[in-house]
């Protein structure tokens, strides 16, 4: 699968993140909105990176699970 197709698929799956690939070949994602203190305390990250698109998708899923936790509202009002 092409680099552009991977980017497009991940971006559709995770619309609250900006996805890109660096010139060095690493895959990155950064959130569109700041994290609350509670989200940071739960281990949420503002920006993550990975060696390949599959590993980035795994990290994004983990971040989503943390963000969607009952004590971590998505609107950042905690």
Number of C-alpha atoms within 10 A of each C-alpha: 5 6 10 10 10 16 17 13 13 20 17 12 13 17 11 14 19 15 24 21 18 9 7 6 11 14 21 19 24 17 16 12 12 13 21 18 13 16 23 15 11 15 12 20 18 16 14 16 20 17 12 14 21 13 13 20 20 12 16 22 14 14 19 15 13 19 24 13 13 9 12 22 16 16 11 14 10 12
